[in-house]
Amino acid sequence: EHTLESSSASALGRRLRGHARGLSAEEKINRGWNTEIANRTTALGILRVYERHRLEFGATNIATAMSRLAKCADSADVARSSTFADFATHAGQLVISSGGVRSLSNTFWASAKLWHDDD
């Protein structure tokens, strides 16, 4: 039997699981950028995504990009670039001001990994 209550519960479940249908327009855009970041296999590719969308990126996008950068084989090469310096400054400002604990912890982990791997 299909009731209004089961319909609402089903819609809530989809939203909590992150189905795009339940996301706001801004959340859909951010999810698209995170997918674009995740599809890049090089640090340079990730920084190019950042350069294109830097003014619109939120804390989650920055944390995703930082985490992916930390996992790239060429991250030490781009870590010395001016684009990375701009990214790191922007990342710190945005993630700290957002107050998002998960984004903040992910960004700190990625920063530590980048600095450690650079030695």
Secondary structure, 3 states (H helix, E strand, C coil): CCCHHHHHHHHHHHHHCCCHHHCCHHHHHHHHHHHHHHCCCCHHHHHHHHHHHCCCCCHHHHHHHHHHHHHCCCHHHHCCCHHHHHHHHHHHHHHHHHCCHHHHHHHHHHHHHHHHHHC
